[in-house]
Amino acid sequence: MSSEKRVIMDESAIRRALTRIAHEILEKNKGVDDCIMIGIRTRGIYLSNRIAQRIREIEGVPLPVGELDITSYRDDRVRLESAEKAASSLRAPDIQDKKIILCDDVLYTGRTVRAAMDALIDLGRPRSIQLAVLVDRGHRELPIRPDYVGKNVPTSKLEQIEVRLSEVDRVDEVVIIQQRG
């Protein structure tokens, strides 16, 4: 079985999408008071940092950024005790009564986001949780909808989306991979 790759977002398209998301976050929240950006490991962390940097450039105010490892919260893994999982999964300021903007690279079934929300709620009670994604590819299995989307990319289940970021992959691009029979 072979595959065909096609670039659907290049470096400038990613930059424009993140700038638009930054403006939408500022507009929806009337600034960033009481907001914390939380990136889901791995690429969500880098996207969170980039969005926070854009917000700093636009508004001149810092937006706290944290990172979340949801590995132990996934529903395809053995469950650990909640407190033990929560303590080791988040590196961020206190989330109690804050507006959390959760960030990930690709939204697909919604299971990663559900796991991230479980982890956050184990740590405290945020005022709200908003979702920012670079790519929404559809095929949801859970009733989860993003608040901020860089690009909607309808896909078949035979296709795969890969987000490549310079911090990890030495290039900024989003590719769609079509499996060939």
CORJOGI-V781523 format. One line per field, one symbol per residue. phi: phi as a letter, one per 20 degrees, with the letter a starting at -180 (. if undefined). burial: I if it has 16 or more other C-alpha atoms within 10 Angstrom, else O. A space follows every 10 residues. Layout:
phi=???
burial=???
This chain:
phi=.dccdcfdbe gfffffffff fgffffffel ocgmdcecee fdfffffgff ffffffffdm cfdgccccdd gfdffdcffd fgfffffeed cafgegmdee decbecdcfn fffffffgff fferdffbcd cdcfcddnmf dcfccfeccf becfcefeec dcedcgfddm bdacdddefd e
burial=OOOOOOOIIO OOIIIOIIII IIIIIIOOOO IIOOIIIIII IOIIIIIIII IIIIIOOOOO OOIIIIIIII IIIIOOOOOO OOOOIIOOII OOOOIIOIII IIIIIIIIII IIIIIIIIII OOIOOIOOIO IIIIIIIIOO OOOOIIIIII IOOOIOOOIO IIIIIOOOOO OIIIIIIIOO O
